[in-house]
Amino acid sequence: MKLTSLTQPIYDHLYRDISEFRNTFDLPVNDVDSLDDKADTLHTSLIIEELTELAEADSRIEQADAIVDSVYVLMGRLVHLGAQAMTDRLEISYLIDLLLCVAKNREIDFIACWDEVHSSNMSKVCRNEQELAETVAFYAKQGVEIVGSQQGDFIIAKCAKDVEMAGKVVRQGKVLKSVYYRPADLTKLVKA
């Protein structure tokens, strides 16, 4: 398989960011043995969700967001598996390469958008018990049970069990956003 847009330096940038995300959110890093059927189903459901969002995107901004989120999810699987070189799991790198090509075709500055989405994703943490309590209360109103997981200076809100929310199945273990989450703002980075 020939990759045309994904290079090792780009891969390293993505891998570093996803390692930071997964370490912060207490998700497996370089742990092949933990990729059981349940974890595989979670990874698969996340990429299906993101590719569906890409298919339904009505604007270039929504397309950029869905492309970045799709790569984020695919890189999550790669970091979970410890695939530090883009050739370690070429079949997944190929999918990322295709998404980078789509971004280029749509005149989307992928790295600038990636950096903004990553910054936003890192804002999903709860910084203290009060923020966790507010986040638990917010999701409880939607019928979603949260479990808090202390990770360094932060508390991570995770879905405690599979649940349907807004017509979508949210899998146990999925990191949910703090009520203080800052959404990514791609409007300045993407031409309308």
SULVENSUL-V827923 format. One record per helix or strand of 2 or more residues. SS is the DSSP state (a for helix, b for strand). FROM is the first residue (numbers start at 1). LEN is the number of residues. Records with the same first field share a line. If there is no record, write none. Layout:
BEGIN
SS: FROM-LEN, FROM-LEN
END
This chain:
BEGIN
a: 8-17, 32-3, 37-20, 60-22, 90-16, 110-13, 129-12
b: 146-6, 154-6, 163-3, 168-3
END
